[in-house]
Amino acid sequence: MNTKLNPFRTCLTVSATGLLALVTVLPAGIEFSSTVLSFHPAAD
């Protein structure tokens, strides 16, 4: 087994993890914003 980290593989792993986190959090954030706006229709 190669003990030296492959920079490309490390970058790819970090990118995939970040993308997964973004895809997971983003819809929840949009839904949260819609929920808050629905509870406060006179927020203008």
C-alpha positions in Angstrom: 0.0 0.0 0.0 1.3 3.4 -0.9 1.7 5.5 2.3 2.4 8.8 0.5 -0.7 10.8 -0.2 -1.6 11.4 -3.8 -2.3 15.2 -4.1 -4.8 14.7 -6.9 -6.7 12.0 -4.9 -6.6 14.2 -1.8 -8.0 17.2 -3.7 -10.6 15.0 -5.3 -11.7 13.6 -2.0 -11.9 17.1 -0.4 -13.9 18.4 -3.4 -16.3 15.5 -3.3 -16.8 16.0 0.4 -17.4 19.7 0.1 -19.8 19.2 -2.8 -21.8 16.6 -0.8 -22.0 18.9 2.2 -23.2 21.8 -0.1 -25.8 19.7 -1.7 -27.0 18.5 1.7 -27.1 21.9 3.3 -28.4 24.1 0.4 -31.9 22.6 0.0 -32.4 22.8 3.8 -31.4 26.5 3.7 -33.8 27.3 0.9 -36.6 25.4 2.7 -35.8 27.2 6.0 -35.9 30.6 4.2 -39.3 29.7 2.7 -40.6 28.6 6.1 -39.5 31.8 7.8 -41.1 33.9 5.1 -44.3 32.0 5.4 -44.4 32.6 9.1 -43.6 36.3 8.7 -45.6 37.5 5.7 -45.5 41.2 6.9 -41.7 41.2 7.2 -41.4 44.1 4.8 
